[in-house]
Amino acid sequence: MSTVLFTKTFIAKITSILRRFWWAGVQEDNSSSPFQFRSWDDICQSKDNGGLGIRDLLTVNRSLIINAAWNIATSKDPHLAAIIKAKYYPNTSFWLAKSGPTKSVFWASILQIKSTFQQHCKIQIHRGNSSIWSTPWCPLWRSIHDHLTLPNYRRNLPSTIAELWHPLTQTWNQQLISEIFNEQFTQVTNSMQVVPSNQNDVITWTPATKGTCTAKEAFNLLNSQLQMQLPQDGARAVTPRAMHILRKTWRIKRLPPYLKTFCWRLIRRALATGIRAGRHSTKISKDCCTCNSPEDDAHLFFHCTFARAVWFSAATPLCTSMLPNEQDGVQEIMSHILGQQADEEQICTILTTLWYIWRARNDKRFNNKTWTVWQVHHAVAAELALATEEHIDHEQPPLHINMRQGILLSNAGHEVPTQANDESQGVQHTHGHQLPLVPTPPLYRIGTPILLQGPRCYTDAATAPDLSQDQDRRAGLEVFIVFNYYTAYIKARMQHCSSVLMAEAAALLLAANAFSELQVQEGTFLLDNQQLVTYFNTHDSGQPPAWNIKHITQGFINKNRNCNHRIYKIARSLNSTAHILANQALHSPAMNVTFSCANQAHSVSCPLRVALEAVNLESISILAASCC
């Protein structure tokens, strides 16, 4: 499926086999078609949207071909990319390649998904070595020739992005661009973000956080486009409270998969009760095999004489006569029994009891075996005890003592620190708490930043939560610097921010610029964002936590290249000053920059004010600063 894009007819045949297996299982002696109470589209919806999360084969096939296209475009396999280029587009780029008279099945598959692939690819500009005529470096690249200013008398038109820059500053040469292109293209070009680095331009897959198009990322994108809204009424409808129970059930680790699937069938009205199955065949009795009443979901699980006896004799008795009598399904009843505050233990007990009532009913109807009420209770108790035991064994593997090394080892081989180990590793114990003297990987956390030597810089940002990837909003930034003899506060605002992570990185970049202009050669940056701390403390500076903050993280790296700064993670409670001031910066009205200095040593000239006058960051404006 990763080399050939199959036809919808072929995929439909394979899907029919999967659908039949899911509803009926393996029945070699039965050639009849099983009842399918929910459509395959409903089943392939995500679990959070009322489905089972089964992957649609057509979407899987397309995502694998998109991943193959990514490998060619990025030359992940140089030999394959060179062969494809030499054969199908020797005189142009992958992005402008067209269909020819002869082509392989693989290349034909690539061409069919190429438009979808290109819509979500973008060149991240670094050194500007990409062609402006044949690569997706700006939104108007496809129609770039339509934006040329005619007549154009220049002999040599620029060929790469770097030729549109001022050579030394990597800023756009607006005069040159306006001479070659029209006003619309000039405005779009000037808004393009440039990463201040010397590495080659990078192709990014914009829907992915990391910017890399894996088969999983491609599937997530295509699958999100297939998600549909469930109706408010009818057999396919799911009430909000019932959906909450279903989502909570999926997250319970101790619950076996068959019970989770049973819960899905129960809530989605997909169990073959007498009335529901009797609509499809006259040979199926619609009556209950125990009391001969019409067998719907509510009757079978709660109002039948056998079910009522089970619930009434349970450890926590339930009088089912007080429950609503639903005509179709048990969503209202389940919502009544399992309220919003139901814990995992209650959900497991209720679902396991329902499961064994269902098994008792099937044995009675199909095998002529009769269960007693106490058989159900014993089976439920045994099932819950087994599930709990397996969950404990899985979550907490037993520890073994390695006497030679004097440490504890789990079954997984992970070291569990002891008191003796802590002393050798430089961990100080204070009133039962562990405070690392020197922050170590992979977390780089510190519990007492006040003990650090040199200037300490606390940073934080405030913005709206991440609801969608492309949501543009403002962000408030705060930098709080503690020197030996004075402290400095800087409040700023970022006008165009697309994520919380971008706002946190922007606050860090502002702090780095302040340190640079204050000529601080050795200091410590303290923030409460673990992703950024881990990223800047590792050697892989080419892969930030999100591709769209690369220009910010690279700016931070460039500013600290010749310095000996450190960056550590602190608890949010230790960053409260920066957090409060960042919120003030976010909600404060637009005004002129206000500055105050209460330090008597700065009566002639305040170093903070001089430093901030030299700070010039795109899309970040300083609102206020104070020195005391």
ZINOR-V273766 format. One record per run of one state. SS is the DSSP state (@ for helix, = for strand, . for the rest). FROM is the first residue (numbers start at 1). LEN is the number of residues. If there is no record, write none. Layout:
ss=SS from=FROM len=LEN
ss=SS from=FROM len=LEN
//
This chain:
ss=. from=1 len=7
ss=@ from=8 len=17
ss=. from=25 len=15
ss=@ from=40 len=4
ss=. from=44 len=3
ss=@ from=47 len=3
ss=. from=50 len=7
ss=@ from=57 len=17
ss=. from=74 len=4
ss=@ from=78 len=11
ss=. from=89 len=5
ss=@ from=94 len=3
ss=. from=97 len=8
ss=@ from=105 len=15
ss=. from=120 len=1
ss== from=121 len=5
ss=. from=126 len=5
ss== from=131 len=1
ss=. from=132 len=12
ss=@ from=144 len=4
ss== from=148 len=1
ss=. from=149 len=11
ss== from=160 len=1
ss=@ from=161 len=4
ss== from=165 len=1
ss=. from=166 len=6
ss== from=172 len=1
ss=. from=173 len=1
ss=@ from=174 len=7
ss== from=181 len=1
ss=. from=182 len=1
ss=@ from=183 len=8
ss=. from=191 len=3
ss== from=194 len=1
ss=. from=195 len=7
ss== from=202 len=4
ss=. from=206 len=9
ss=@ from=215 len=12
ss=. from=227 len=13
ss=@ from=240 len=11
ss=. from=251 len=6
ss=@ from=257 len=11
ss=. from=268 len=6
ss=@ from=274 len=5
ss=. from=279 len=8
ss== from=287 len=1
ss=. from=288 len=6
ss== from=294 len=1
ss=. from=295 len=2
ss=@ from=297 len=7
ss=. from=304 len=1
ss=@ from=305 len=8
ss=. from=313 len=7
ss=@ from=320 len=3
ss=. from=323 len=8
ss=@ from=331 len=7
ss=. from=338 len=6
ss=@ from=344 len=23
ss=. from=367 len=6
ss=@ from=373 len=23
ss=. from=396 len=3
ss== from=399 len=4
ss=. from=403 len=4
ss== from=407 len=4
ss=. from=411 len=4
ss== from=415 len=2
ss=. from=417 len=2
ss=@ from=419 len=6
ss=. from=425 len=2
ss== from=427 len=4
ss=. from=431 len=2
ss== from=433 len=4
ss=. from=437 len=8
ss== from=445 len=1
ss=. from=446 len=3
ss=@ from=449 len=3
ss=. from=452 len=3
ss== from=455 len=9
ss=. from=464 len=9
ss== from=473 len=10
ss=. from=483 len=4
ss== from=487 len=11
ss=. from=498 len=2
ss=@ from=500 len=18
ss=. from=518 len=5
ss== from=523 len=5
ss=. from=528 len=2
ss=@ from=530 len=7
ss=. from=537 len=10
ss=@ from=547 len=13
ss=. from=560 len=6
ss== from=566 len=4
ss=. from=570 len=2
ss=@ from=572 len=16
ss=. from=588 len=6
ss== from=594 len=4
ss=. from=598 len=2
ss=@ from=600 len=3
ss=. from=603 len=4
ss=@ from=607 len=8
ss=. from=615 len=5
ss== from=620 len=8
ss=. from=628 len=1
//
